[in-house]
Amino acid sequence: MVDVKVKIDEYAAFPTMIYKFEANLGTDNDRNMATYIRTKNEMQTEDDLMRISFFRPLAETVQHTMVDILKKLEFEYEKIEITGMWGNRLKEGMTHPPHTHSNNLWSGVYYVESSEGSSPIQFFDPRGQAHQLRPKNNPNWQNSGMLQFDANVGTGIIFPSWLVHWVPPTQSERLSVSWNILLRGEYGEDGTYQNAYL
């Protein structure tokens, strides 16, 4: 092989951004959230948990985290609105099938309780055509069709609402809180007939 020196510039073209944060909301607070989710005795609770006092620290943490994310993305907005927040309880053997969160911009999950064997959240590459031909590789962030994050207590994940995700069958119970976010303000550019105020 000929020894050729080539300068290579790399660009993350149209990246799908996923953000992970860690929060210490306090042991009592986490315990209260877990107890509340368990008392519902269903897979999911009602979706207005941000109105309950011991879910407020999480809602405020999500709001502050979104401010930082949106600043980095250079989005303009008037208000960050959590449109829904609900608890999830997956018992041993249960799964949460692939889905998206329609009519929102950002979604997220925070892990209240998990243990060894608790399933991760998995995200699928939204670019279907990107995997038509797939050479053998060592899977990494640049070449995988699926990425996952472990269900670690005190950790939250924020992702675009349109990104398909699921939870595979879990080997042990896991409790989490999920939410959706919409930005209030101007959308699109004036005079394009494709702008709106939400």
C-alpha positions in Angstrom: 0.0 0.0 0.0 1.3 3.5 -0.9 2.1 5.7 2.0 -0.1 8.8 1.4 -0.5 11.6 3.8 -4.1 13.0 3.8 -5.6 15.6 6.1 -9.1 14.5 7.2 -11.7 16.9 8.7 -14.6 15.2 10.5 -18.2 16.7 10.7 -21.0 15.4 12.9 -23.6 15.9 10.1 -27.2 16.1 11.4 -26.5 14.5 14.8 -29.2 13.2 17.0 -28.4 14.7 20.4 -29.1 12.7 23.6 -28.2 14.2 27.0 -27.5 12.4 30.2 -27.5 14.2 33.6 -27.1 13.2 37.2 -29.2 14.7 40.0 -29.2 14.3 43.8 -32.8 14.9 44.7 -32.5 13.5 48.2 -33.1 10.0 49.5 -36.5 11.0 51.1 -37.6 12.6 47.8 -36.7 9.5 45.8 -38.4 7.3 48.3 -41.6 9.3 48.1 -41.6 9.2 44.3 -41.0 5.4 44.4 -43.8 4.9 46.9 -46.2 7.0 44.9 -45.5 5.1 41.7 -46.0 1.7 43.5 -49.3 2.7 45.0 -50.8 3.1 41.5 -50.2 -0.7 41.0 -50.2 -0.1 37.2 -47.5 0.2 34.6 -47.9 4.0 34.3 -49.4 6.7 36.5 -51.4 9.7 35.5 -49.3 12.3 33.6 -49.4 15.4 35.8 -46.9 14.4 38.5 -45.1 17.7 38.2 -48.0 19.2 40.3 -47.2 16.9 43.3 -44.8 18.4 45.8 -42.2 15.6 45.9 -42.0 15.5 42.1 -41.3 19.3 41.9 -37.5 19.0 42.6 -37.3 16.7 39.5 -39.4 19.0 37.4 -37.2 22.0 38.4 -34.0 20.0 37.7 -35.4 19.1 34.2 -36.2 22.8 33.6 -32.7 23.9 34.6 -31.1 21.2 32.5 -33.2 22.1 29.4 -32.0 25.8 29.8 -28.4 24.6 29.5 -29.2 22.3 26.5 -31.2 24.9 24.6 -28.4 27.5 25.2 -25.9 25.1 23.6 -28.2 24.4 20.7 -28.9 28.2 20.3 -32.7 27.8 20.3 -34.8 30.9 20.9 -37.9 30.4 23.0 -40.1 32.2 25.5 -40.9 29.4 27.9 -40.0 25.7 28.6 -43.2 23.8 29.4 -43.4 20.3 30.8 -46.5 19.1 29.1 -46.7 15.8 31.0 -44.8 13.9 33.7 -45.6 10.3 34.7 -44.3 7.4 36.7 -43.4 4.0 35.1 -43.2 0.7 36.8 -41.8 -2.3 35.0 -41.9 -5.6 36.9 -39.7 -8.5 36.2 -40.3 -9.8 32.7 -42.1 -6.7 31.5 -41.1 -4.6 28.5 -42.0 -1.2 27.1 -42.4 -1.6 23.3 -40.8 0.7 20.7 -42.5 4.2 20.7 -42.1 7.9 20.3 -43.7 10.9 22.2 -45.8 12.7 19.7 -46.7 16.5 19.9 -43.6 17.4 21.9 -40.0 18.4 21.2 -38.1 16.8 24.0 -38.7 13.9 26.3 -36.8 12.3 29.1 -36.6 9.7 31.8 -35.2 9.7 35.4 -34.5 6.5 37.3 -35.9 6.4 40.8 -35.2 2.7 41.6 -33.4 -0.1 39.7 -31.1 -3.0 40.5 -28.8 -5.5 38.8 -30.9 -6.9 35.9 -32.9 -3.8 35.3 -33.1 -3.2 31.6 -31.6 -0.1 29.9 -33.4 2.3 27.6 -32.4 1.7 24.0 -32.6 4.1 21.1 -32.7 3.3 17.4 -30.9 5.1 14.6 -33.6 7.2 12.9 -31.8 7.1 9.5 -33.2 3.9 8.1 -31.2 4.1 4.9 -28.0 4.3 6.9 -27.9 0.5 7.5 -28.7 -0.8 4.0 -25.2 -2.2 3.7 -23.5 -2.9 6.9 -19.8 -4.0 6.9 -18.6 -6.0 9.9 -17.5 -3.7 12.7 -16.7 -3.2 16.3 -19.9 -1.4 17.5 -19.3 2.2 18.7 -21.2 5.5 18.8 -20.3 6.2 15.1 -21.5 3.0 13.5 -24.2 1.4 15.6 -27.9 1.2 14.7 -28.9 1.1 18.4 -27.5 2.8 21.5 -28.4 2.2 25.1 -28.2 3.8 28.5 -28.3 1.8 31.8 -31.1 2.5 34.3 -28.8 4.0 37.0 -30.6 5.5 40.0 -30.2 9.3 40.1 -29.6 9.5 36.3 -31.7 11.2 33.7 -31.8 11.0 29.9 -33.2 13.8 27.7 -33.8 13.0 24.0 -35.8 14.3 21.0 -39.4 13.2 21.3 -39.4 11.8 17.8 -36.6 9.3 18.5 -37.8 5.7 18.6 -36.9 4.0 21.9 -38.0 1.0 24.0 -37.1 -1.0 27.1 -36.4 -4.7 26.5 -37.7 -7.3 29.0 -36.3 -6.5 32.4 -34.9 -9.1 34.8 -35.7 -7.0 37.8 -38.2 -4.2 38.7 -37.4 -0.7 37.7 -39.1 2.5 38.6 -38.7 5.7 36.6 -40.3 9.1 35.9 -40.8 10.3 32.3 -41.8 13.7 30.9 -42.4 15.6 27.7 -41.4 19.2 26.9 -42.7 21.8 24.5 -41.1 25.2 23.8 -43.5 28.2 23.8 -42.7 31.0 21.4 -42.1 31.5 17.7 -41.5 28.7 15.3 -40.1 29.1 11.7 -39.2 32.4 10.0 -41.5 35.4 9.5 -42.8 35.8 5.9 -42.2 32.1 4.9 -45.8 31.0 5.4 -44.4 28.2 7.5 -44.1 30.1 10.8 -46.3 29.7 13.9 -46.6 30.9 17.5 -47.1 28.1 20.0 
